[in-house]
Amino acid sequence: MAEKVTSLVVLGDSTTAGVGDPVPGGWRGVGALLAGAFPGARYLNTSVAGARVSSVRHEQLGAALAARPDAAVLLVGMNDTLRSDFDARRLHADLDAVVGALAAAGAAVVTARFHDHSRVFRLPGPLRRALRARIDELNAVVDAVVLRHGAGCVDLDRLAGAYEVETWAVDRLHPSELGHRRLAAAFAAGLAELGREVPGRVSQVCAGGARVTALHHVGWLVLKGLPWLWRRGRDLVPHAVAIVYRSWTGRPEVSTGAVAPPDLAPPPLSRNG
């Protein structure tokens, strides 16, 4: 028999903070939409725009555990792939600590493995290959942690509509309202598969969001899109250059940090860890 959810927590970065699904006065997004499927349950969203896996571990996990969750959703990692200090071993340690602590506290945990973001946000060839390699390493980390702790996992590459334009906001970095609804429904299904009762459903009919116009698209591109591409491009350039060099010389790809196999991963933290 499915267990009732009395406390739902959502941890992560700008996506779980709701960016891409504007409503009057702020953002709504996947967390709030998912919470609507659990009427009566306490809901806490600790997500912060720009968060990385380490910041979730050290800045969000404590508050999440204090909420005594029996269901938890975690979406984080893309920001790490876009930084020059990307380190898969460190990512593995931090993600394992977060998922392990939530699971040890009795929460059913659902996280996500990532899609090919370069199919959504177009990048020059070398940068696209560099980002794809980083995402592959991140997904290997997610797979190992999910297997070790028996967590649920939403594969964004296989999510219905993942590569449709309507799924994405004007920035092509965050889900649109429809994208958030699709993601929330997938997380709800993941929690149900882990034995949690999901009494409501996440509607796939867009309603209540702010209207996005062509002017928003142009404004984002000029004021935010190009500056963002410049900043993140500089972080990825060294890795992209290394990939191009190896392709010219015929040398094999070298991982930036091998992922520890599940049986060698550090043990889950206690509630006070």
C-alpha positions as CSV (number, residue, x, y, z in Angstrom):
1,M,0.0,0.0,0.0
2,A,1.3,3.5,-0.9
3,E,2.5,5.7,1.9
4,K,0.9,9.1,2.4
5,V,3.2,12.1,1.9
6,T,3.1,14.4,4.8
7,S,6.2,16.5,4.1
8,L,7.6,17.3,0.6
9,V,10.9,19.1,0.1
10,V,12.4,20.3,-3.2
11,L,16.1,21.1,-3.5
12,G,18.2,22.4,-6.3
13,D,19.0,25.4,-8.6
14,S,17.1,27.9,-10.6
15,T,14.9,25.3,-12.3
16,T,13.4,24.0,-9.1
17,A,13.3,27.6,-7.9
18,G,10.7,28.1,-10.7
19,V,12.7,30.2,-13.2
20,G,11.0,30.1,-16.6
21,D,7.5,29.9,-15.1
22,P,6.7,33.6,-14.2
23,V,3.6,34.5,-12.3
24,P,2.5,37.8,-10.8
25,G,5.0,38.6,-8.1
26,G,7.6,36.0,-8.9
27,W,8.2,32.4,-10.0
28,R,6.0,29.3,-9.6
29,G,7.6,26.3,-11.3
30,V,8.0,22.6,-10.8
31,G,8.1,22.6,-7.0
32,A,4.8,24.5,-6.5
33,L,3.1,22.5,-9.3
34,L,4.3,19.2,-7.8
35,A,3.2,20.3,-4.3
36,G,-0.3,20.8,-5.7
37,A,-0.5,17.0,-6.2
38,F,-0.1,16.5,-2.4
39,P,-2.9,18.4,-0.8
40,G,-2.4,18.8,2.9
41,A,1.3,18.0,2.9
42,R,3.9,20.4,4.2
43,Y,6.0,21.9,1.4
44,L,9.4,23.4,1.6
45,N,11.5,24.5,-1.4
46,T,15.1,25.3,-0.5
47,S,16.2,25.9,-4.1
48,V,18.5,28.9,-5.0
49,A,19.2,30.2,-8.5
50,G,22.8,29.4,-9.4
51,A,23.2,26.5,-6.9
52,R,25.7,23.8,-7.5
53,V,25.8,20.3,-6.0
54,S,28.1,21.4,-3.2
55,S,25.9,24.4,-2.3
56,V,22.9,22.1,-2.1
57,R,24.9,19.9,0.3
58,H,26.2,22.6,2.5
59,E,23.4,25.3,2.3
60,Q,20.1,23.5,1.6
61,L,20.3,20.0,3.0
62,G,20.1,21.1,6.7
63,A,16.8,22.9,6.2
64,A,15.4,20.1,4.1
65,L,16.2,17.5,6.8
66,A,14.7,19.7,9.4
67,A,11.4,19.5,7.6
68,R,11.4,15.7,8.2
69,P,10.5,14.9,4.6
70,D,9.0,11.6,3.5
71,A,9.3,12.7,-0.2
72,A,12.2,14.7,-1.7
73,V,12.9,16.0,-5.2
74,L,16.4,17.1,-6.2
75,L,17.4,18.7,-9.5
76,V,21.0,20.1,-9.6
77,G,24.2,19.7,-11.6
78,M,23.9,21.7,-14.8
79,N,25.6,24.7,-13.2
80,D,28.6,22.5,-12.3
81,T,29.0,21.4,-16.0
82,L,29.3,25.1,-17.0
83,R,32.2,25.9,-14.7
84,S,36.0,25.6,-15.3
85,D,36.5,23.8,-11.9
86,F,34.2,20.9,-12.9
87,D,35.3,17.8,-10.9
88,A,33.2,14.6,-11.2
89,R,34.8,13.0,-8.1
90,R,33.7,16.0,-6.0
91,L,30.3,16.0,-7.6
92,H,29.9,12.3,-6.7
93,A,30.9,12.9,-3.1
94,D,28.5,15.8,-2.7
95,L,25.5,14.3,-4.5
96,D,26.0,11.0,-2.6
97,A,25.9,12.9,0.7
98,V,22.7,14.7,-0.2
99,V,20.8,11.7,-1.5
100,G,22.2,9.5,1.2
101,A,21.1,11.9,4.0
102,L,17.6,12.3,2.6
103,A,17.2,8.6,2.1
104,A,18.5,7.9,5.6
105,A,15.9,10.3,7.0
106,G,13.2,8.2,5.5
107,A,12.4,10.2,2.4
108,A,11.7,8.7,-1.0
109,V,14.1,10.6,-3.2
110,V,13.7,11.4,-6.9
111,T,16.4,13.2,-8.8
112,A,17.2,13.6,-12.6
113,R,19.8,12.8,-15.2
114,F,20.3,15.4,-17.9
115,H,19.4,15.8,-21.5
116,D,21.7,17.1,-24.3
117,H,21.3,20.7,-23.6
118,S,23.1,21.8,-26.7
119,R,20.1,20.6,-28.7
120,V,18.1,23.3,-26.9
121,F,20.6,26.1,-26.5
122,R,22.7,26.1,-29.6
123,L,26.5,26.4,-29.1
124,P,29.5,26.3,-31.5
125,G,30.8,22.8,-32.2
126,P,33.7,22.6,-29.8
127,L,31.7,24.1,-26.9
128,R,28.8,21.7,-27.7
129,R,31.2,18.8,-27.5
130,A,32.7,20.0,-24.3
131,L,29.3,20.5,-22.7
132,R,28.1,17.1,-23.9
133,A,31.2,15.4,-22.3
134,R,30.5,17.2,-19.0
135,I,26.9,16.1,-19.0
136,D,27.9,12.5,-19.7
137,E,30.1,12.6,-16.6
138,L,27.4,14.2,-14.5
139,N,24.9,11.6,-15.6
140,A,27.4,8.8,-14.7
141,V,27.6,10.4,-11.2
142,V,23.8,10.5,-11.0
143,D,23.5,6.8,-12.1
144,A,25.9,5.7,-9.5
145,V,24.2,7.6,-6.6
146,V,20.7,6.5,-7.7
147,L,21.8,2.9,-7.8
148,R,23.5,3.0,-4.5
149,H,20.6,4.6,-2.6
150,G,17.6,3.1,-4.5
151,A,16.5,6.6,-5.5
152,G,14.1,7.4,-8.3
153,C,15.4,9.2,-11.4
154,V,13.7,11.2,-14.2
155,D,15.7,10.9,-17.4
156,L,15.3,14.3,-19.0
157,D,16.5,13.1,-22.3
158,R,13.5,10.8,-22.5
159,L,11.0,13.2,-21.0
160,A,8.0,13.7,-23.3
161,G,8.6,16.9,-25.3
162,A,12.1,17.4,-24.0
163,Y,13.4,18.9,-27.2
164,E,10.2,20.7,-28.3
165,V,10.4,24.5,-28.4
166,E,7.2,24.8,-26.3
167,T,9.0,23.1,-23.4
168,W,11.5,25.9,-23.0
169,A,11.4,29.4,-21.7
170,V,12.7,32.4,-23.7
171,D,16.3,31.8,-22.5
172,R,16.3,28.1,-23.7
173,L,18.0,27.3,-20.4
174,H,15.0,26.9,-18.1
175,P,11.6,25.1,-18.7
176,S,8.6,27.2,-19.8
177,E,5.4,26.8,-17.8
178,L,4.6,23.8,-19.9
179,G,8.1,22.4,-19.3
180,H,7.7,22.9,-15.6
181,R,4.4,21.1,-15.7
182,R,5.9,18.2,-17.6
183,L,8.7,18.0,-15.2
184,A,6.5,18.1,-12.1
185,A,4.3,15.3,-13.5
186,A,7.4,13.2,-14.1
187,F,8.6,13.7,-10.5
188,A,5.1,12.8,-9.2
189,A,5.3,9.6,-11.2
190,G,8.7,8.9,-9.8
191,L,7.5,9.3,-6.2
192,A,4.6,7.0,-7.0
193,E,7.0,4.4,-8.3
194,L,8.8,4.6,-4.9
195,G,5.6,3.8,-3.0
196,R,4.4,7.2,-2.2
197,E,0.7,8.1,-2.6
198,V,0.0,10.8,-5.1
199,P,-3.6,11.8,-4.5
200,G,-3.7,14.7,-7.0
201,R,-2.3,15.2,-10.5
202,V,-0.2,17.9,-12.2
203,S,-2.4,19.5,-14.9
204,Q,-0.7,19.8,-18.3
205,V,-3.0,22.8,-19.2
206,C,-1.1,26.0,-18.8
207,A,-2.9,28.5,-16.6
208,G,-2.1,31.3,-14.2
209,G,1.3,32.1,-15.7
210,A,2.5,35.5,-17.0
211,R,2.2,36.1,-20.8
212,V,5.5,35.9,-22.6
213,T,5.8,38.1,-25.7
214,A,8.3,38.5,-28.6
215,L,9.7,41.5,-26.8
216,H,10.7,39.3,-23.9
217,H,12.6,37.1,-26.3
218,V,14.6,40.0,-27.8
219,G,15.1,41.6,-24.4
220,W,16.5,38.4,-22.9
221,L,18.9,37.8,-25.8
222,V,20.4,41.3,-25.7
223,L,20.5,41.9,-21.9
224,K,21.1,38.4,-20.6
225,G,21.6,35.7,-23.3
226,L,24.7,37.1,-25.0
227,P,26.5,38.1,-21.7
228,W,25.7,34.6,-20.3
229,L,27.1,32.9,-23.4
230,W,30.3,35.0,-23.1
231,R,30.8,34.1,-19.4
232,R,30.0,30.4,-19.7
233,G,31.9,30.1,-23.0
234,R,35.1,31.3,-21.3
235,D,34.6,28.6,-18.6
236,L,34.2,25.9,-21.3
237,V,36.8,27.1,-23.7
238,P,39.8,25.3,-22.1
239,H,37.9,22.0,-22.1
240,A,36.7,22.5,-25.6
241,V,40.3,23.2,-26.8
242,A,41.5,20.0,-25.2
243,I,38.8,18.1,-27.0
244,V,39.7,19.6,-30.3
245,Y,43.4,18.8,-29.7
246,R,42.7,15.2,-28.9
247,S,40.5,14.8,-32.0
248,W,43.4,16.1,-34.1
249,T,46.0,14.0,-32.5
250,G,43.9,10.9,-32.2
251,R,44.3,10.7,-28.5
252,P,41.4,9.3,-26.5
253,E,39.1,11.4,-24.4
254,V,40.2,11.8,-20.8
255,S,37.7,12.2,-18.1
256,T,38.0,15.1,-15.7
257,G,37.4,12.9,-12.8
258,A,36.4,9.2,-12.7
259,V,33.3,8.3,-10.8
260,A,33.6,6.0,-7.9
261,P,31.5,2.8,-8.4
262,P,28.5,2.5,-6.1
263,D,30.1,0.0,-3.7
264,L,33.1,2.2,-3.1
265,A,31.1,5.4,-2.6
266,P,31.1,7.0,0.8
267,P,28.4,5.9,3.2
268,P,25.3,8.0,3.5
269,L,25.3,10.7,6.1
270,S,23.3,10.7,9.3
271,R,20.5,13.3,9.8
272,N,23.1,15.5,11.5
273,G,25.7,15.0,8.8
